[in-house]
Amino acid sequence: MKGVKVTEGGKKFAQAVVEILELEGVKYIFGHPGEQILPFYEALRRSNIKHILMRHEQGAAHAADAYARISGKFGVCIASAGPGALNLTMGVATAYKDSVPLLVITGDVPYATKGCDAFQEVDTSTVFEPITIRSSNIKNPEDGILKLKEAIELIRRNKTGPVHLSIPRDVWDEEIDYSKVKEVILPDQMDAEELNENIGQAIKLLEKAQRPLIIAGAGIFWSKSAEKLSNFANKNKIPVSTTYHARGIFPDDNPLFLGMIGVRGTEASQFAGKNADIILALGARLSERTMTGVGPCRIIQVNLDKKSLKGDINIEEDVGAFLDGVVDLNVRDFSNWLDELAEYARYYEIDTSFDDVPVKPQRAIKEILDAAEDSIVVDDAGSHTTWVTLLQKINEPGTFIFSGGFAPMGYAIPASVGAALAKPGKTVVVVVGDGGFQMTLQELATISELKLPVTVCLLNNSSLGIIKQWQKMHYGDTYQVELQNPDFTKLAESYGIGAVRLNSPGEIYPAVKKAVKLGKPYFIEVVVDKDEEVPLPSWLIK
């Protein structure tokens, strides 16, 4: 059986790092090798952890990100020094904006040559600092073990997000006392007195509420508290809206669910947010896009990220622990409030009945989503994202993922790798535009090599659709948004992936259905109406 061999004396730091990750239950590491991280790769080669060779470091970060979003565990991505490390930044920034727990490890030039403008030297820690919750330069093995264990505790028990370690080539090869590997790092403790006082104030406020609303954020997923939220809302009959990032946290078919709030908010959520007297924000950052749906009211905010707290009563705590402490509320009867909310639409009404050829994108996406059924849906960035958001119905957390806060084009293809590995036996359906696809299309090689059950549905409108729409809206003309695309089906076939091109309504559903049942990589290009525009929120139309 594979596994890092343990000796009671010294061992190389690289071996110790791998062993700690094994002890943490890490199954996959997504990366791309390079000179300054080769000692770690040698230790990894002899371990039980499977390395997933991505074709670009950005893909490694996106795959680790998706693995975390689906599994609920932290993802791990690695790269070498200089160019390799900097290529990770797009994916790391994506995880940071969406509070996704990642352990990011990069190699570095030997410690003795740092500061001497060595080959491929760059201060990666400074680069990663604004897109991680912590970025550390490791000076020696003892420092490295401490920082690694602190990083794991930080992303597992406190604010979620990426933590970065930059480790010089020579440090990897240094020996460390084995006893350091099993030392326990205790998490920081919160001020219990202040915490209890704030929770007490929150309970009093909730018990006086007449028109309460829960805004559920993605922190509930990381806290593994979706069931607790459901129990709390059902018991107290409090309506629930979700942020963009929290789609699926609360079942769409629950009568208390109002839909998403904010820029893409449903009528019911927007009305509730504007007219609530008390809002309980659980694991939500309350970004400017969410707050477009919120009127003047008192806000109780529960979040582990102190920087996100901006409510009237702020509770710096895990949302699951908070919900455990407020189970016995003595709330009012909210039936009048719920009856009032029932007058407003909880779902988006989108016309998808078009029979045009080429097919309208909203019709194509409706067929894709209907055929996807129990698959995990991975969405990219672009005009298609609006249609997916408006049309997708979700009843289970972790079955629909996308990049919300940073929204880079090219997220979906590499993310599908992490999603498929996180849930063996589940099929994955990707929805991506022709612009985003060409940002990270090289990861088709990874999908093909691993024979992953991923169906890629590419919507081809031969343009950067949403940017084209904005240019026309603001300037009356377009510039540099038309794309001269290759034959995408031949491209997919060159990677050993079966492919088909479609352009008519009615033929997309059976094609996706068939592809999903194959349980192996498949590529479907859908040529859509290049002039169809997405509905924009009123605040953008000025």
ROLOLUM-900570 format. One line per field, with one value per residue (C-alpha): residue in one letter; chain; x, y, z. Coordinates in nm, 3 decimals. Each point is the difference from the previous one (the first is absolute). Example, Ala and Ser with C-alpha at 12.3 -4.5 7.8 and 13.67 -1.06 7.14 Angstrom:
<rs>
res	c(A/S)
chain	c(A/A)
xx	c(1.230/0.137)
yy	c(-0.450/0.344)
zz	c(0.780/-0.066)
</rs>
This chain:
<rs>
res	c(M/K/G/V/K/V/T/E/G/G/K/K/F/A/Q/A/V/V/E/I/L/E/L/E/G/V/K/Y/I/F/G/H/P/G/E/Q/I/L/P/F/Y/E/A/L/R/R/S/N/I/K/H/I/L/M/R/H/E/Q/G/A/A/H/A/A/D/A/Y/A/R/I/S/G/K/F/G/V/C/I/A/S/A/G/P/G/A/L/N/L/T/M/G/V/A/T/A/Y/K/D/S/V/P/L/L/V/I/T/G/D/V/P/Y/A/T/K/G/C/D/A/F/Q/E/V/D/T/S/T/V/F/E/P/I/T/I/R/S/S/N/I/K/N/P/E/D/G/I/L/K/L/K/E/A/I/E/L/I/R/R/N/K/T/G/P/V/H/L/S/I/P/R/D/V/W/D/E/E/I/D/Y/S/K/V/K/E/V/I/L/P/D/Q/M/D/A/E/E/L/N/E/N/I/G/Q/A/I/K/L/L/E/K/A/Q/R/P/L/I/I/A/G/A/G/I/F/W/S/K/S/A/E/K/L/S/N/F/A/N/K/N/K/I/P/V/S/T/T/Y/H/A/R/G/I/F/P/D/D/N/P/L/F/L/G/M/I/G/V/R/G/T/E/A/S/Q/F/A/G/K/N/A/D/I/I/L/A/L/G/A/R/L/S/E/R/T/M/T/G/V/G/P/C/R/I/I/Q/V/N/L/D/K/K/S/L/K/G/D/I/N/I/E/E/D/V/G/A/F/L/D/G/V/V/D/L/N/V/R/D/F/S/N/W/L/D/E/L/A/E/Y/A/R/Y/Y/E/I/D/T/S/F/D/D/V/P/V/K/P/Q/R/A/I/K/E/I/L/D/A/A/E/D/S/I/V/V/D/D/A/G/S/H/T/T/W/V/T/L/L/Q/K/I/N/E/P/G/T/F/I/F/S/G/G/F/A/P/M/G/Y/A/I/P/A/S/V/G/A/A/L/A/K/P/G/K/T/V/V/V/V/V/G/D/G/G/F/Q/M/T/L/Q/E/L/A/T/I/S/E/L/K/L/P/V/T/V/C/L/L/N/N/S/S/L/G/I/I/K/Q/W/Q/K/M/H/Y/G/D/T/Y/Q/V/E/L/Q/N/P/D/F/T/K/L/A/E/S/Y/G/I/G/A/V/R/L/N/S/P/G/E/I/Y/P/A/V/K/K/A/V/K/L/G/K/P/Y/F/I/E/V/V/V/D/K/D/E/E/V/P/L/P/S/W/L/I/K)
chain	c(A/A/A/A/A/A/A/A/A/A/A/A/A/A/A/A/A/A/A/A/A/A/A/A/A/A/A/A/A/A/A/A/A/A/A/A/A/A/A/A/A/A/A/A/A/A/A/A/A/A/A/A/A/A/A/A/A/A/A/A/A/A/A/A/A/A/A/A/A/A/A/A/A/A/A/A/A/A/A/A/A/A/A/A/A/A/A/A/A/A/A/A/A/A/A/A/A/A/A/A/A/A/A/A/A/A/A/A/A/A/A/A/A/A/A/A/A/A/A/A/A/A/A/A/A/A/A/A/A/A/A/A/A/A/A/A/A/A/A/A/A/A/A/A/A/A/A/A/A/A/A/A/A/A/A/A/A/A/A/A/A/A/A/A/A/A/A/A/A/A/A/A/A/A/A/A/A/A/A/A/A/A/A/A/A/A/A/A/A/A/A/A/A/A/A/A/A/A/A/A/A/A/A/A/A/A/A/A/A/A/A/A/A/A/A/A/A/A/A/A/A/A/A/A/A/A/A/A/A/A/A/A/A/A/A/A/A/A/A/A/A/A/A/A/A/A/A/A/A/A/A/A/A/A/A/A/A/A/A/A/A/A/A/A/A/A/A/A/A/A/A/A/A/A/A/A/A/A/A/A/A/A/A/A/A/A/A/A/A/A/A/A/A/A/A/A/A/A/A/A/A/A/A/A/A/A/A/A/A/A/A/A/A/A/A/A/A/A/A/A/A/A/A/A/A/A/A/A/A/A/A/A/A/A/A/A/A/A/A/A/A/A/A/A/A/A/A/A/A/A/A/A/A/A/A/A/A/A/A/A/A/A/A/A/A/A/A/A/A/A/A/A/A/A/A/A/A/A/A/A/A/A/A/A/A/A/A/A/A/A/A/A/A/A/A/A/A/A/A/A/A/A/A/A/A/A/A/A/A/A/A/A/A/A/A/A/A/A/A/A/A/A/A/A/A/A/A/A/A/A/A/A/A/A/A/A/A/A/A/A/A/A/A/A/A/A/A/A/A/A/A/A/A/A/A/A/A/A/A/A/A/A/A/A/A/A/A/A/A/A/A/A/A/A/A/A/A/A/A/A/A/A/A/A/A/A/A/A/A/A/A/A/A/A/A/A/A/A/A/A/A/A/A/A/A/A/A/A/A/A/A/A/A/A/A/A/A/A/A/A/A/A/A/A/A/A/A/A/A/A/A/A/A/A/A/A/A/A/A/A/A/A)
xx	c(0.000/0.120/0.060/0.274/0.234/0.025/0.322/0.035/0.302/0.022/-0.181/0.001/-0.238/-0.168/-0.085/-0.134/-0.230/-0.142/-0.054/-0.188/-0.226/-0.058/-0.093/-0.249/-0.168/0.109/-0.078/0.088/0.250/-0.043/0.316/0.270/0.363/0.300/0.364/-0.039/-0.267/0.147/0.094/-0.367/-0.101/0.249/-0.157/-0.346/0.093/0.043/-0.317/-0.364/-0.106/-0.083/0.148/-0.223/0.215/-0.174/0.120/0.022/0.042/-0.316/-0.184/0.155/-0.139/-0.347/-0.009/0.100/-0.260/-0.279/0.112/-0.041/-0.340/-0.140/0.167/-0.015/0.369/0.295/0.160/0.374/0.184/0.374/0.238/0.364/0.170/-0.036/-0.218/-0.163/-0.096/-0.130/-0.210/-0.191/-0.110/-0.315/-0.138/0.113/-0.166/-0.317/0.002/0.077/-0.296/-0.235/0.157/0.100/0.251/0.319/0.349/0.230/0.363/0.263/0.367/0.257/0.363/0.252/-0.003/0.369/-0.068/-0.308/0.042/0.272/-0.229/0.038/-0.151/-0.382/0.014/-0.298/-0.146/-0.301/-0.109/-0.054/-0.194/-0.224/-0.055/-0.308/-0.168/0.048/-0.092/0.368/0.317/0.329/0.361/0.148/0.353/0.074/-0.175/-0.113/-0.157/-0.155/-0.166/-0.141/-0.134/-0.146/-0.188/-0.119/-0.119/-0.202/-0.158/-0.074/-0.191/-0.167/-0.120/0.003/-0.059/0.009/0.211/0.341/0.316/0.333/0.343/0.309/0.274/0.359/0.158/0.269/-0.247/-0.189/0.312/0.091/-0.062/-0.245/-0.064/-0.290/-0.163/-0.087/-0.236/-0.248/0.007/-0.350/-0.078/-0.292/-0.233/-0.042/-0.288/-0.263/-0.099/-0.289/-0.140/-0.033/-0.136/-0.272/-0.102/-0.043/-0.197/-0.228/-0.067/-0.068/-0.256/-0.184/-0.012/-0.126/-0.271/-0.128/0.006/-0.322/0.139/0.323/0.208/0.295/0.268/0.198/0.356/0.257/0.146/-0.283/0.141/0.352/-0.144/-0.193/-0.309/-0.258/-0.214/0.024/-0.112/-0.293/-0.105/0.031/-0.199/-0.270/-0.043/-0.029/-0.175/0.254/0.032/0.338/0.182/0.346/0.293/0.130/0.273/-0.239/-0.229/-0.109/0.065/-0.376/-0.227/-0.175/-0.316/-0.033/-0.304/0.214/0.253/-0.029/0.283/0.320/0.031/0.196/0.086/-0.171/-0.254/-0.351/-0.303/-0.067/0.356/0.027/-0.332/0.098/0.342/-0.145/-0.278/0.153/0.047/0.266/0.245/0.204/0.301/0.162/0.340/-0.052/0.235/-0.288/0.181/-0.115/-0.182/-0.193/-0.080/-0.180/-0.289/0.008/-0.188/0.035/-0.019/0.195/0.256/0.137/0.308/0.172/0.334/0.344/0.163/0.029/0.060/-0.338/-0.197/-0.195/-0.338/-0.167/0.078/0.314/0.075/0.344/-0.082/-0.058/-0.360/-0.063/0.100/-0.219/-0.303/0.059/-0.028/-0.328/-0.216/-0.251/-0.115/-0.334/-0.095/-0.327/-0.249/0.127/-0.296/-0.106/0.355/0.018/-0.340/0.122/0.315/-0.207/-0.133/0.342/0.181/0.257/0.135/0.112/-0.246/0.212/-0.150/0.186/-0.260/0.185/0.033/0.261/0.302/0.271/-0.150/-0.050/0.251/-0.270/-0.174/0.331/0.085/-0.347/0.047/0.351/-0.114/-0.305/0.217/0.268/-0.247/0.210/0.334/0.223/-0.029/0.312/-0.051/0.255/-0.007/-0.172/-0.344/-0.111/0.052/-0.306/-0.223/0.137/-0.054/-0.357/-0.097/0.181/-0.203/0.207/-0.114/0.334/0.317/0.310/-0.178/0.044/0.330/0.138/0.235/-0.209/0.219/0.294/-0.172/0.298/-0.066/0.138/-0.108/-0.233/0.219/0.272/-0.261/-0.179/0.310/-0.014/-0.378/0.013/0.271/-0.184/-0.310/0.091/-0.302/-0.152/-0.003/0.099/-0.154/0.195/-0.167/0.259/0.016/0.237/0.202/0.045/0.068/0.303/0.156/0.060/-0.087/0.329/-0.160/-0.196/0.321/-0.039/-0.367/0.085/0.300/-0.199/-0.308/-0.219/-0.380/-0.009/-0.234/0.114/-0.280/0.152/-0.229/0.150/-0.118/0.336/0.045/0.066/-0.374/-0.049/0.279/-0.146/-0.338/0.149/0.192/-0.319/-0.192/0.257/0.172/-0.237/0.260/0.230/0.376/0.225/-0.273/-0.058/0.179/0.128/-0.029/0.156/-0.197/-0.066/-0.122/0.323/0.195/-0.180/0.049/0.373/0.003/-0.174/-0.341/-0.317/-0.168/-0.307/-0.117/-0.367/-0.198/-0.370/-0.249/-0.116/0.325/0.204/-0.188/0.035/0.366/0.088/-0.209/0.186/0.340/-0.065/-0.099/0.330/0.186/0.311/0.130/-0.221/-0.016/-0.312/0.031/-0.326/-0.003/-0.232/-0.153/0.288/-0.231/-0.208/0.061/-0.038/-0.239/0.193/-0.089/-0.134/0.305/0.216/-0.228/0.093)
yy	c(0.000/0.349/0.258/0.221/-0.212/0.119/-0.007/0.109/0.215/0.270/0.011/0.241/0.291/-0.095/-0.344/0.158/0.232/-0.290/-0.203/0.282/0.029/-0.376/0.021/0.275/-0.235/0.182/-0.223/0.224/0.275/0.203/0.139/0.035/-0.092/0.231/0.013/0.169/-0.238/-0.329/-0.130/0.023/-0.187/-0.276/-0.039/0.014/-0.277/-0.241/0.100/-0.105/0.344/0.013/0.288/0.135/0.141/0.310/0.157/0.349/0.123/0.213/-0.324/-0.156/0.274/-0.014/-0.380/0.013/0.274/-0.213/-0.306/0.203/0.142/-0.344/-0.206/0.257/-0.072/0.226/-0.030/-0.014/0.144/0.024/0.167/0.083/0.337/0.313/-0.061/-0.309/0.180/0.307/-0.214/-0.116/0.350/0.012/-0.313/0.099/0.341/-0.176/-0.217/0.301/0.204/-0.295/-0.104/-0.345/-0.184/-0.074/-0.097/0.155/-0.118/0.143/-0.070/0.277/0.058/-0.131/0.207/0.082/0.171/0.196/0.372/-0.053/0.025/-0.373/-0.181/0.008/0.183/0.215/0.091/-0.230/0.053/0.371/-0.083/-0.250/0.212/0.193/-0.315/-0.234/0.008/-0.062/-0.025/-0.114/-0.031/-0.311/0.038/-0.344/-0.337/0.077/0.325/-0.186/-0.267/0.264/0.215/-0.305/-0.114/0.353/0.027/-0.319/0.110/0.343/-0.127/-0.284/0.176/0.373/0.232/-0.199/0.094/-0.077/-0.019/0.016/-0.141/0.086/-0.259/0.032/-0.290/-0.065/0.003/-0.289/-0.216/0.091/-0.251/0.053/-0.182/-0.242/0.098/0.339/-0.171/-0.106/0.313/0.141/0.362/0.136/0.249/0.349/0.031/0.272/0.237/-0.204/0.286/0.241/-0.279/-0.098/0.363/0.049/-0.325/0.110/0.331/-0.185/-0.228/0.297/0.174/-0.308/-0.056/0.355/-0.028/0.032/-0.039/-0.202/-0.133/-0.238/0.069/-0.322/0.015/-0.255/-0.010/-0.237/-0.252/0.021/-0.033/-0.310/0.160/-0.017/-0.240/0.222/0.298/-0.197/-0.112/0.353/0.162/-0.268/0.004/0.379/0.053/0.259/0.052/-0.057/0.171/-0.102/0.193/-0.075/-0.221/-0.199/-0.145/-0.344/0.065/0.009/-0.222/0.180/-0.201/0.107/0.234/0.236/0.046/0.336/-0.038/0.192/0.356/0.287/0.085/-0.309/-0.020/-0.140/0.219/-0.173/0.042/0.360/0.088/-0.183/0.165/0.347/-0.045/-0.220/0.155/-0.252/-0.182/-0.294/-0.036/-0.341/-0.064/0.279/0.289/0.231/0.129/0.306/-0.230/-0.169/0.330/0.135/-0.215/0.125/0.298/0.186/-0.254/-0.148/-0.261/-0.286/-0.136/-0.328/-0.064/-0.136/0.271/0.304/0.228/-0.097/0.099/0.320/-0.063/0.166/-0.309/-0.182/-0.356/-0.131/-0.369/-0.312/0.011/-0.360/0.079/0.310/-0.197/-0.254/0.284/0.149/-0.310/0.103/0.338/0.135/0.172/0.160/-0.142/0.103/-0.133/0.349/0.072/-0.334/0.059/0.338/-0.156/-0.271/0.264/0.037/-0.232/-0.230/-0.121/0.165/-0.018/-0.036/-0.069/-0.295/-0.101/0.143/-0.221/0.214/-0.142/0.060/-0.074/0.276/-0.035/-0.009/-0.288/-0.186/0.044/-0.110/-0.324/-0.049/0.048/-0.222/-0.278/0.042/-0.115/-0.139/0.108/0.263/0.312/0.215/0.346/0.236/0.381/0.185/0.078/-0.362/0.033/0.223/-0.254/-0.284/0.200/0.087/-0.349/-0.237/-0.159/-0.142/-0.216/-0.133/0.188/-0.066/-0.089/0.337/0.190/0.311/0.285/0.282/0.272/0.006/-0.167/-0.080/-0.138/-0.353/-0.124/-0.280/-0.240/-0.050/0.024/-0.300/-0.209/0.078/-0.041/-0.346/-0.121/0.140/-0.212/-0.333/-0.147/0.342/0.134/0.360/0.234/0.313/0.309/0.227/0.264/0.004/0.283/-0.160/-0.343/0.130/0.129/-0.349/-0.248/-0.186/-0.170/-0.217/-0.202/-0.055/-0.094/-0.243/-0.157/-0.066/-0.113/0.220/-0.004/0.361/0.127/0.337/0.211/0.291/0.283/0.159/0.349/0.090/0.295/0.121/0.029/0.198/0.248/0.044/0.075/0.255/0.171/0.037/0.124/0.260/0.099/-0.097/-0.212/-0.296/-0.050/-0.308/-0.234/-0.214/-0.337/-0.200/-0.341/-0.333/-0.317/-0.081/-0.354/-0.090/0.156/-0.219/-0.307/0.073/-0.055/-0.334/0.133/-0.076/0.314/0.129/0.340/0.105/0.313/-0.082/-0.008/-0.343/-0.178/0.124/-0.177/-0.353/0.062/0.109/-0.281/-0.255/0.152/-0.004/-0.368/-0.086/0.080/0.116/0.323/0.146/0.337/0.171/0.325/0.194/0.281/0.266/0.325/0.248/0.300/-0.116/0.217/-0.087/0.190/0.252/0.130/0.354/0.142/-0.089/0.168/0.365)
zz	c(0.000/-0.083/0.269/0.137/0.210/0.359/0.199/0.360/-0.082/-0.265/-0.331/-0.288/0.029/-0.329/0.143/0.317/-0.195/-0.201/0.315/0.169/-0.303/0.009/0.367/-0.091/-0.247/-0.316/-0.300/-0.293/-0.070/-0.319/-0.149/-0.261/0.076/-0.027/0.105/0.338/0.132/-0.125/0.349/0.098/-0.316/0.085/0.345/-0.156/-0.247/0.293/0.183/-0.003/-0.124/-0.372/-0.195/-0.277/-0.278/-0.133/-0.323/0.148/0.355/-0.023/-0.070/0.310/0.224/-0.161/0.030/0.368/0.054/-0.152/0.193/0.320/-0.100/-0.072/0.276/0.280/0.073/-0.076/-0.342/-0.064/-0.300/-0.062/-0.244/-0.040/0.050/-0.211/-0.308/0.151/0.320/-0.181/-0.234/0.308/0.095/-0.218/0.164/0.349/-0.033/-0.112/0.312/0.220/-0.126/0.058/0.335/-0.124/0.225/-0.193/0.106/-0.258/-0.001/-0.233/-0.038/0.020/-0.089/0.257/0.318/-0.041/-0.336/0.100/-0.049/-0.261/-0.305/-0.058/-0.298/0.024/0.333/0.097/0.337/-0.030/0.359/-0.068/-0.317/0.177/0.312/-0.125/-0.141/0.298/0.366/0.074/-0.211/0.154/-0.110/0.162/0.134/0.145/0.055/0.357/-0.117/-0.293/0.215/0.233/-0.286/-0.178/0.309/0.074/-0.361/0.026/0.328/-0.144/-0.304/0.189/0.316/-0.068/-0.295/-0.322/-0.298/-0.154/0.212/-0.183/0.090/-0.205/0.064/-0.131/-0.189/0.260/0.292/-0.159/0.030/0.357/0.279/0.284/0.326/-0.056/0.330/-0.155/-0.244/0.268/0.213/0.049/-0.087/0.202/-0.172/0.139/0.246/-0.030/0.278/0.148/0.211/-0.293/-0.221/0.248/0.045/-0.376/-0.037/0.284/-0.177/-0.326/0.169/0.153/-0.337/-0.183/0.259/-0.055/-0.381/-0.197/-0.352/0.031/-0.288/-0.007/-0.261/-0.035/-0.131/-0.111/0.352/0.087/-0.246/0.142/0.349/-0.118/0.150/-0.280/0.202/0.307/-0.207/-0.137/0.349/0.141/-0.280/-0.002/0.377/0.024/-0.337/-0.114/-0.378/-0.163/-0.286/-0.118/-0.137/-0.348/0.146/0.217/-0.266/0.119/0.370/0.060/-0.213/-0.285/0.066/0.366/0.039/0.210/-0.281/-0.176/-0.252/-0.045/0.133/-0.151/-0.359/-0.141/0.279/-0.041/0.061/0.332/0.128/-0.111/0.167/0.317/0.012/-0.050/0.257/0.273/0.343/0.107/-0.226/0.129/-0.233/0.047/-0.156/-0.253/-0.079/-0.094/-0.306/-0.191/-0.247/0.279/0.174/-0.307/0.125/0.361/0.140/0.332/0.282/0.292/-0.106/0.208/-0.175/0.086/-0.170/0.089/-0.211/0.225/-0.299/-0.146/0.309/-0.055/0.163/0.296/0.206/-0.110/0.107/-0.091/0.017/-0.206/-0.128/0.108/0.359/-0.007/-0.123/0.277/0.251/-0.125/-0.033/0.269/-0.132/0.117/-0.324/-0.112/-0.247/-0.344/-0.202/-0.118/-0.118/-0.181/-0.163/-0.123/-0.148/-0.169/-0.240/-0.161/-0.241/0.157/-0.332/-0.320/-0.288/-0.313/-0.342/-0.154/-0.258/-0.299/-0.309/-0.176/-0.182/0.108/0.340/0.255/0.286/0.268/-0.180/-0.036/0.368/0.110/-0.197/0.142/0.360/-0.043/-0.143/0.270/0.270/0.289/-0.145/0.156/-0.215/-0.035/-0.146/-0.155/-0.036/-0.284/-0.138/0.040/0.377/0.031/-0.172/0.213/0.320/-0.096/-0.116/0.237/0.280/0.288/0.289/0.125/0.102/-0.205/-0.325/-0.173/0.012/-0.164/0.076/0.142/0.151/-0.244/-0.297/-0.225/-0.344/-0.024/0.343/-0.107/-0.200/0.267/0.276/-0.151/0.074/0.371/0.008/-0.160/0.239/0.304/-0.070/-0.161/-0.171/-0.072/-0.354/-0.071/-0.257/-0.097/-0.146/-0.162/-0.271/-0.294/0.155/0.342/-0.148/-0.188/0.322/0.145/-0.275/0.056/0.299/-0.244/0.008/0.375/-0.037/-0.279/0.175/0.318/-0.197/0.215/-0.043/-0.121/-0.271/-0.132/-0.148/-0.189/-0.108/-0.309/-0.092/-0.161/0.232/0.352/0.046/0.320/-0.082/-0.348/0.159/0.239/-0.280/-0.204/0.304/0.111/-0.325/-0.280/-0.177/0.061/-0.015/0.027/0.124/-0.310/0.006/-0.298/0.158/-0.095/-0.062/0.365/-0.068/-0.181/0.286/0.252/-0.218/-0.016/0.378/-0.045/0.103/-0.198/-0.130/-0.183/-0.129/0.038/-0.081/0.023/0.288/0.102/-0.090/0.295/0.279/-0.144/-0.089/0.356/0.147/-0.212/0.081/0.374/-0.012/-0.173/0.323/-0.186/-0.156/-0.270/-0.175/-0.134/-0.193/-0.029/-0.256/0.145/-0.122/0.015/0.034/0.298/0.307/0.365/0.230/0.208/0.348/0.007/0.177/-0.301/-0.252/0.040)
</rs>
